[in-house]
């Protein structure tokens, strides 16, 4: 038997240890967490960035690049998948998910950023060597060199069907949304091509960070004194931060006197609080309070009137988040862990009630881009009975003359008007209120009486609100 251990090494390039790039390794780790654990990038990324800063690996520019790589890759995942599929010799489902994550990161650098082509390819191959090994790095190199042969517009012409042949599939590939989501959003919008394209484009834009000055605890004037802060568009309590603004650096946010809250969510709470009411205005209910943004604003508004808020949340850990958000509220409030479909409180005791029901979250795709790939049409069937039962119990919870708000962060008709219409057709003790009148200055609110907000029209999440009054 020959002694192969003494064979001389074949001549060639000496082995080079791969160079670890902290920015791209962090982006890869975030994508793996989203894929493997069904995590959300907006929850995974901040602690990863904080740890990198503490280790001295990152500065502000590094953090900005890592954030762009993660969110840009997730937003454009559908488009990049179609392009990568055209560059590999097997179905994408047969490509290992970690390899596909590296390819997607590389595709985004090549097609969605200003990073030079050679740098995007070499950095991605180096990342592959670090996290996948040399063998699969060669595969990454070969695929990305094919991707680099055209720009994004050129690739879209090659991989997307013509609009006239298949409008929904064309829009799905071009704007990186699942086909069923494109169809559902189009139905909710109505109208022609321009509106749906504007909405899909808005879903792929980086959302502004919006703060809320909680009444009695902070003012917009205080927040506007911060660097990069400008007034909100619609809510009197909203302040927007320009790109790069860091909420955690603001004293009022750290102290809980202000919070991060989309302006659409603020408008929902304000409309409920300002709806006309006959009789006492002493007891308010937030029946689906987690994680606490609307509850904190409602509690502050209630405190100004001497009313108390009961914030109920089914999941104990989310009830804990609500309690944290309400801590320090100037007026009376209570937080409980309870199921709104089997409420522990007596019927007819509240003057105002809000249920912001669990839903598909299709109205917040700007903030949670991975949700578009995670949701399925059949999820609607799972949410439907819960949404109806929560609304029925909210109506039962208010007194005659009391006001109920039904809200959802989804524009899907099955989660909005279909729920309200289905519940109300079985009741004679409820009348709809024109919610548009309670959003003064907000344009393009439709025919009413309910309201649908839109990212491309109002700059908010696609919040839906129906207001109703309990009749005698």
Secondary structure, 3 states (H helix, E strand, C coil): CCCHHHCCCCCCCCCCCCCCCHHHHHHHHHHHHHHHHCCCHHHHHHHHHHHHHHHCCCCHHHHHHHHHHHHHHHHCHHHHHHHHHCCCCCCHHHCCHHHHHHHHHHHHHHHHCCCCHHHHHHHHHHHHHHHCCHHHHHHHHHHHHHHCCCCHHHHHHHHCCCCCCCHHHHHHHHHCCCHHHHHHHHHHHCCCHHHHHHHHHHHCCCCCEEEEECCCCCCHHHHHCCCCEEECCCCCCEEEECCCCCHHHCHHHHCCCEEECCHHHHHHHHHHHHCCCCCCCCEEEECCCCCCHHHHHHHHHHHHCCCEEEEEECCHHHHHHHHHHHCCCCCCEEEEECCHHHCCCCCCCEEEEEEECCCCCHHHCCCCCCHHHHCCCCHHHHHHHHHHHHHHHHHHHEEEEEEEEEEECCCCCCCCHHHHHHHHCCCCCEEEECHHHHCCCCCCCCCCCCEECCHHHHCCCCCEEEEEEECC
